[in-house]
Every structure is written in C-alpha cells, then in structure tokens.
C-alpha cells in the first residue's frame, strides 16, 4: 500500500506500555479519529467530564503514537459511519495507540477490553482492523503460555524429524463411540501420528464423551503395546469449566496425550483456566475465525489474535491450509503459521505448533514446506487420508511419502514412481 503521509507521535520508552496497530478507515480527519479512539479506550468520553484533569490524562490516557496515511477511497467499507468531510472521501491509515500498563495490569481479559472494545462501533470509523499488538514483559511473567508447545508435542508423539501426520474423525458427527473407535483402530494400525475429534463432536447422547474416550484409548493402547508408538488423539473437551476439567482428567487418567477446545466457544477466561488445570497439550481449534476476520476492513489479523491465545496456554493452533476449501488465501495461511513460530520476545518464546488443515492432501506438502521453511507443524488431512483409494492406511502412507519428498527436495511425481500410495494420491486428489 502506498504511503502518502506519516505523522509520528512522541518518542518514549515502551517497556511499560501496551501498543496496538490498527488499519483505520475514517470519513473525517485521521488525526481526529485516532484521538477519539484513544479517548474512548482510556480516560475520555464524548464530552469533557469533571475529574479528567491534566494530571489524570498524563497518567492514564492512551496516546496516538504514529499515523501513516495510506490512501483514500470513495465509499465506506462498513455501514453507519458518519458522513465524510467535504472531500467526499474516506481515508485509510495505519494508526498505533499505546496505553500505560498501570491502567489494567497484566490481564489478558482486560487487555481485550482495552485494545478491541468499543472502537469498532465509533461513527468516526468506517473500517477498523486490529493488526498487531506489543505487550510489556509483565504479561509473559503472569501467563506461562504453552506448557508443551512444539518440543513437548513431538516428545509425546515420538516424531522428531518431520511434521506430525494427522487426520480428523469423519463423518464429523453421527458416529457412535464404538464407530469412532473402529476408525481409530484403522488409523492406528496405519501408523498415524495424530487424530482429532471434529469440533462438532462433543458429548451428545449418540456419542457420549466418556464412552468415546474409553473406547478410543483402549484401541490406541492396544496398538501402542504392539508397536511402541502411541497415537496422539485430541479429544474435544469443549464445555463449561467443570465439564472441561472432568473430561481432561478422564483423558489423562486413561493415558491420553492431548485435549482439544474450541477457543471461540469457551472464551479467553475458559482457555486460561483450562491451561492452568491441564497436564496435557491443548489443541486449540479456531472455528468461528471467519466472523472475526473475513472482512478486510473489520476485526482482527491472525498475527495479533494468536499472541493472546498463545499466552493463554494454547499448544497447537489452527492456521488453515494451502489451497484450502475456505476463503483464506495461501499467503495469509503461511503468515499465520509463521506467527505461531515467532517468539513473543527473547525471554518468552511461547511457540505454538501450527496446524494445517482444510482440504489437505499429499499434494500440499512441498509448497507448505518451502513457504513455511519449517517442519514444525501438524499436517491434518481428513478426506486426503480417509478417502484415499488404498484406504486410510494408504492415505497415511501418502502423506508421509509426500513429506519425505518435500524435505528431500524431490518432486512428488518423481518420488511417486517408487511409492504407490503417493502415486494413488496424486492420481485421485487433483
């Protein structure tokens, strides 16, 4: 995006301040809209009030640190904005605001209220997207982040030199506990690394959680005794706090090695409390992400959003997949995965393992590896494994063979000449 103007804010140390970057679109002057944003989210309101003294403002007011004007457009991105200035144009700019840490302390729930509170409803805003956040060290001191992350997940799965090959139980819903265990039996026999409940499968009468957990773990343990390899199964424990704790404890006591939660369903406090309780890796499913992000002038960027959830304790985070079945483009998917692998700071890396899924098959392995530049990921293929013409065993083999080729720099069609499962996948999934 071309820059047309830059207005820097005051220079100051930022170690004790929270910073957030926004893409702002406004019908009026950018400087005025930014000041309204800062006032709304700190000490000010739409009118001067008694008690908002210069001393209080100096101590607690948000500051506009930087404005970078990008361009202007003729129509607003969002409805119900104020009428534009006499130019009839809407201005877009990158705006950085900051807040003193002392306003809220190192509190993730109150951080959300500060950086993503009433801003999106302001009439001075015809578009607003939260692009990035930078937090004082006090947040990492209070929230420990992922307990297992990449290294702990690899240790539990016994996979160290390649991605974890994973899948999702399909059909998503409608299977009994015994039917789920039968599918896991086939997958474990094929040497799968990772299996997860679909996010729609929870604790319904047709497939009760406890019955499913016991049936699945009996199958996993039987194969582990035979092969020495225990498949990691992410049981969906999404529920209220007491339910999640009970379900976690059952999985732990049965010898399971992973639990899953739908983070937009349980909320930030739910994840914080689950992570404090958990003795297992937490697989964070982002279902619902589209309503936070799909409009380019509204909501969140993944880069800002995932920082909060990593601090809260998520070990694995979904990032979509290349050539996926959803609306997200490949560049955005890779950017999201890189964000999960980027340390929050030198003293608080808090790395989470990115999970590639959605329409994945053996075909995406080479480009995923080249563009991400890492094998620290879970590559989860549902239909790409379950619908393989050689059955799920062929699907698992094809994914593993594709990653062998990708990491060796061998073209898939060349590797497929001596690997029938990969050849069948390339023929079937086009």
C-alpha positions in Angstrom: 0.0 0.0 0.0 1.5 3.4 -0.9 2.2 5.8 1.9 1.3 9.4 1.4 1.9 10.9 4.8 3.5 10.0 8.1 2.7 11.7 11.5 5.0 10.4 14.2 4.0 10.5 17.9 6.1 11.4 20.8 9.3 9.4 21.5 9.3 7.5 24.8 10.3 4.1 26.3 7.7 1.5 25.6 8.6 -1.2 28.1 5.7 -0.3 30.4 3.2 0.5 27.7 0.8 -1.7 25.7 0.9 -0.9 21.9 -1.6 -1.8 19.2 -1.6 -1.2 15.5 -4.8 -0.7 13.6 -5.9 -0.3 10.0 -8.2 2.7 10.3 -10.7 4.0 7.7 -12.5 7.2 8.6 -14.8 9.7 6.9 -13.1 12.6 8.7 -9.6 13.7 9.6 -7.4 10.7 10.6 -5.8 12.6 13.5 -9.2 13.4 15.0 -10.4 9.8 14.6 -7.3 8.5 16.2 -7.7 10.9 19.2 -11.3 9.7 19.6 -10.2 6.1 19.6 -7.6 6.9 22.2 -10.0 8.8 24.4 -12.8 6.1 24.1 -10.5 3.4 25.2 -8.9 5.2 28.2 -9.8 8.3 30.2 -12.0 10.2 27.8 -15.6 10.2 26.5 -17.6 12.2 24.0 -17.7 15.2 26.4 -15.3 16.7 28.9 -16.1 15.3 32.4 -15.2 16.6 35.9 -12.2 14.8 37.2 -10.4 14.3 33.9 -7.6 16.5 35.0 -4.4 17.1 33.1 -2.6 15.1 35.7 -5.0 12.1 35.3 -4.6 12.3 31.5 -0.8 12.3 31.8 -1.1 9.2 34.0 -3.8 7.2 32.3 -4.7 8.5 28.8 -4.0 6.4 25.7 -1.6 8.1 23.3 -1.6 8.2 19.5 2.0 7.2 18.8 2.0 7.1 15.0 -0.2 7.7 12.0 0.7 6.5 8.4 -1.8 7.7 5.9 -2.2 5.0 3.1 -4.8 6.2 0.7 -8.4 7.4 0.2 -11.5 5.7 -1.2 -14.9 6.9 -2.4 -17.2 4.5 -0.4 -17.2 3.4 3.2 -16.3 -0.3 3.9 -18.7 -0.5 6.8 -22.3 0.9 7.3 -23.5 3.5 9.7 -20.4 5.7 9.7 -20.5 9.5 9.8 -20.8 11.4 6.6 -17.4 12.1 5.0 -15.7 15.5 5.1 -16.2 18.0 2.2 -13.8 16.0 0.1 -16.3 13.1 0.0 -13.5 10.6 0.5 -12.7 8.1 3.3 -9.1 8.0 4.4 -7.2 4.8 5.3 -4.3 4.9 7.7 -2.2 2.7 9.9 -2.5 4.0 13.5 -0.6 3.0 16.6 -2.1 3.6 20.0 -0.5 2.9 23.4 -1.7 2.6 26.9 0.1 2.6 30.3 0.3 -0.9 31.7 -0.9 0.6 35.0 -4.4 1.1 33.6 -5.2 -2.6 33.6 -2.2 -4.5 34.8 -1.1 -7.7 33.1 -4.6 -9.0 32.5 -5.5 -10.7 29.2 -9.3 -10.3 29.6 -8.9 -6.6 30.3 -6.4 -6.3 27.5 -9.2 -7.3 25.1 -11.5 -4.7 26.5 -8.8 -2.1 26.0 -7.5 -2.8 22.5 -10.7 -4.2 21.0 -13.5 -2.7 23.0 -15.9 -0.1 21.7 -13.6 1.1 18.9 -15.4 -0.9 16.1 -18.8 0.9 16.8 -17.5 4.5 16.6 -19.1 6.7 14.0 -15.7 8.2 13.2 -14.8 4.7 12.0 -15.9 3.3 8.6 -13.4 0.5 8.8 -11.1 -0.8 11.6 -8.9 -3.9 11.8 -6.5 -4.8 14.7 -3.2 -5.6 13.0 -0.7 -6.3 15.8 0.0 -5.9 19.5 3.1 -5.5 21.6 3.0 -6.3 25.2 5.2 -5.5 28.3 7.1 -8.4 29.8 4.6 -8.4 32.7 2.2 -10.4 30.6 4.6 -13.2 29.9 5.5 -13.2 33.6 1.9 -13.8 34.6 0.8 -16.1 31.8 3.1 -19.0 31.1 1.9 -19.8 27.6 2.1 -23.2 26.0 3.2 -25.9 28.5 4.1 -28.3 25.8 4.4 -26.4 22.5 6.5 -27.9 19.8 9.1 -29.8 21.7 6.6 -31.4 24.2 4.2 -32.4 21.4 7.0 -34.0 19.5 8.1 -35.9 22.6 4.7 -37.2 23.3 4.1 -38.2 19.7 7.5 -39.7 19.2 8.0 -37.7 16.0 11.1 -35.6 15.8 12.3 -35.1 12.2 9.2 -34.3 10.2 5.7 -32.9 10.6 3.1 -34.9 12.6 0.8 -36.5 10.1 -2.8 -36.1 11.3 -6.4 -36.6 10.4 -9.9 -35.8 11.7 -12.5 -38.4 12.5 -15.0 -38.4 9.7 -18.0 -38.4 9.4 -17.8 -35.3 11.7 -21.0 -36.3 13.6 -23.3 -39.3 13.8 -20.8 -42.0 14.7 -21.2 -43.9 18.0 -18.4 -44.3 20.5 -17.7 -47.8 19.1 -17.8 -46.5 15.5 -15.3 -43.8 16.3 -13.0 -46.4 17.9 -13.2 -48.6 14.8 -11.9 -45.7 12.6 -9.1 -45.0 15.1 -8.3 -48.7 15.1 -7.7 -48.5 11.3 -5.7 -45.3 11.6 -3.5 -46.5 14.5 -2.8 -49.7 12.5 -1.6 -47.5 9.7 0.8 -45.6 11.9 -1.0 -42.3 12.2 0.7 -39.7 14.4 -2.3 -37.6 15.4 -6.1 -37.8 15.3 -8.6 -35.3 16.5 -12.3 -35.2 17.1 -14.2 -33.0 14.7 -15.2 -29.8 16.6 -18.8 -30.8 16.2 -18.3 -34.0 18.2 -18.6 -33.3 21.9 -20.7 -35.1 24.4 -24.1 -35.8 22.7 -26.3 -38.7 23.7 -25.4 -40.6 20.5 -21.7 -40.5 21.3 -21.1 -39.7 25.0 -17.7 -38.3 25.8 -16.7 -40.9 28.4 -17.7 -43.8 26.3 -15.8 -42.4 23.3 -12.7 -41.7 25.3 -12.6 -45.2 26.9 -13.3 -46.9 23.5 -10.7 -44.9 21.7 -8.0 -45.1 24.3 -8.4 -48.9 24.5 -7.7 -49.1 20.8 -4.7 -46.7 21.0 -3.2 -48.6 23.9 -3.6 -51.9 22.2 -1.6 -50.7 19.2 0.9 -49.0 21.4 1.6 -52.2 23.2 2.2 -53.9 19.8 4.3 -51.2 18.1 5.7 -49.0 20.9 4.0 -45.9 19.2 1.1 -44.2 20.9 -1.0 -42.2 18.5 -1.9 -38.7 19.9 -5.7 -38.2 20.0 -7.1 -34.7 20.6 -10.4 -35.3 22.4 -12.8 -32.4 22.1 -13.5 -31.4 25.7 -15.2 -28.1 24.9 -17.8 -27.3 27.6 -18.2 -25.3 30.7 -15.2 -25.1 33.1 -16.2 -28.0 35.3 -17.0 -30.2 32.3 -13.7 -29.4 30.7 -11.8 -30.2 33.9 -13.6 -33.5 34.3 -13.1 -34.5 30.7 -9.4 -33.5 30.8 -8.9 -35.7 34.0 -10.6 -38.7 32.3 -8.4 -38.4 29.3 -5.3 -38.0 31.5 -6.2 -41.0 33.6 -6.8 -43.1 30.6 -3.3 -42.4 29.3 -4.3 -39.9 26.6 -1.9 -37.3 25.4 -4.0 -34.4 24.1 -7.2 -32.5 24.6 -8.9 -30.1 22.2 -11.1 -27.0 22.8 -12.9 -24.6 20.5 -11.4 -21.4 21.7 -14.1 -19.0 20.3 -16.7 -21.1 22.2 -15.0 -21.3 25.6 -13.6 -17.8 25.5 -10.4 -16.4 26.8 -11.0 -17.0 30.5 -12.1 -20.6 29.7 -8.8 -21.2 28.0 -6.7 -19.5 30.8 -8.4 -21.7 33.4 -8.2 -24.9 31.3 -4.4 -24.3 30.7 -3.9 -23.8 34.4 -5.6 -27.1 35.1 -4.2 -29.1 32.2 -1.4 -31.6 32.3 -1.8 -32.4 28.6 -1.2 -30.4 25.4 -4.1 -28.2 24.4 -5.2 -28.3 20.7 -6.8 -25.0 20.0 -9.5 -25.1 17.3 -10.3 -21.7 15.8 -13.8 -22.5 14.4 -15.6 -19.2 14.0 -12.4 -17.4 12.9 -14.2 -16.1 9.8 -16.6 -13.8 11.7 -13.6 -12.1 13.3 -11.5 -11.7 10.2 -13.2 -12.2 6.8 -14.0 -8.6 6.0 -10.6 -6.9 5.3 -11.7 -3.7 7.0 -13.1 -5.2 10.2 -11.9 -7.4 13.0 -8.6 -9.0 13.7 -5.4 -10.0 11.9 -4.3 -13.5 12.9 -0.9 -12.1 14.0 -2.4 -10.1 16.8 -5.1 -12.6 17.7 -2.8 -15.6 18.1 -0.5 -13.8 20.5 -3.2 -13.6 23.1 -4.2 -17.3 22.8 -0.6 -18.4 22.9 -0.1 -16.5 26.2 -3.3 -18.1 27.5 -1.8 -21.5 27.0 -2.6 -23.0 23.6 -0.1 -25.6 22.4 -1.4 -26.1 18.9 -3.2 -23.5 16.8 -5.1 -24.0 13.6 -4.0 -21.8 10.7 -6.0 -23.3 7.8 -4.1 -24.9 4.9 -2.7 -24.2 1.4 -5.3 -24.5 -1.4 -7.9 -24.8 1.3 -11.7 -25.2 1.0 -12.3 -21.8 2.7 -11.9 -18.2 1.6 -8.4 -17.6 3.0 -5.6 -17.2 0.5 -2.3 -19.1 0.8 -0.2 -16.0 1.7 -2.4 -15.4 4.7 -2.2 -19.1 5.8 1.6 -19.0 5.7 1.7 -15.7 7.5 -0.5 -17.2 10.3 1.7 -20.3 10.6 4.9 -18.2 10.8 3.3 -16.1 13.5 2.8 -19.2 15.7 6.5 -20.0 15.2 7.7 -16.5 16.0 8.8 -15.8 19.6 6.8 -13.3 21.5 10.1 -12.0 22.9 13.6 -13.1 23.6 12.7 -14.2 27.2 9.2 -15.6 26.4 9.2 -17.5 23.1 5.8 -19.2 23.7 5.9 -21.1 20.4 2.8 -23.0 19.4 2.7 -25.7 16.8 0.7 -24.6 13.7 -2.0 -27.0 12.5 -2.5 -27.1 8.7 -6.0 -28.5 7.8 -8.9 -27.9 5.4 -8.9 -29.8 2.1 -5.4 -31.1 2.6 -3.8 -34.0 0.7 -0.3 -35.2 -0.1 -0.2 -32.5 -2.9 0.2 -29.6 -0.5 3.3 -30.9 1.3 6.1 -29.5 -0.9 4.7 -26.0 -1.1 3.9 -26.0 2.6 7.4 -26.9 3.5 9.1 -24.4 1.1 6.9 -21.5 2.0 6.9 -22.1 5.8 10.6 -23.1 5.9 10.0 -25.5 8.8 8.7 -28.9 9.5 7.3 -27.9 12.9 3.7 -28.4 12.2 0.8 -30.8 12.2 -0.5 -31.6 8.7 -4.1 -32.8 9.2 -5.8 -34.3 6.2 -9.4 -35.5 6.6 -10.6 -36.7 3.2 -7.0 -36.8 2.0 -6.4 -39.7 4.3 -9.9 -41.2 4.8 -10.8 -41.1 1.1 -7.5 -42.4 -0.3 -8.2 -45.2 -2.8 -6.0 -47.6 -0.8 -7.9 -46.8 2.4 -6.8 -44.8 5.4 -3.5 -46.8 5.5 -2.7 -45.6 2.0 -3.7 -42.1 3.0 -1.3 -42.0 5.9 1.5 -43.5 3.8 0.9 -41.0 1.0 1.2 -38.0 3.4 4.3 -39.4 4.9 5.8 -40.1 1.5 4.9 -36.6 0.3 6.8 -35.1 3.2 9.8 -37.3 2.6 9.9 -36.0 -0.9 9.3 -32.4 0.1 12.0 -32.3 2.7 14.5 -34.0 0.3 13.7 -31.6 -2.4 12.4 -34.4 -4.7 9.4 -33.6 -7.0 6.3 -35.5 -6.0 5.9 -37.1 -9.4 9.4 -38.5 -9.2 9.0 -39.8 -5.7 5.7 -41.3 -6.7 7.3 -43.6 -9.2 8.6 -45.8 -6.4 5.9 -45.1 -3.8 2.4 -46.5 -4.8 0.4 -44.7 -2.0 1.7 -41.3 -3.1 1.1 -42.2 -6.8 -2.5 -43.1 -6.0 -3.0 -39.8 -4.0 -1.7 -37.7 -6.9 -4.0 -39.5 -9.3 -7.0 -39.2 -7.0 -6.6 -35.7 -5.5 -6.2 -33.1 -8.2 
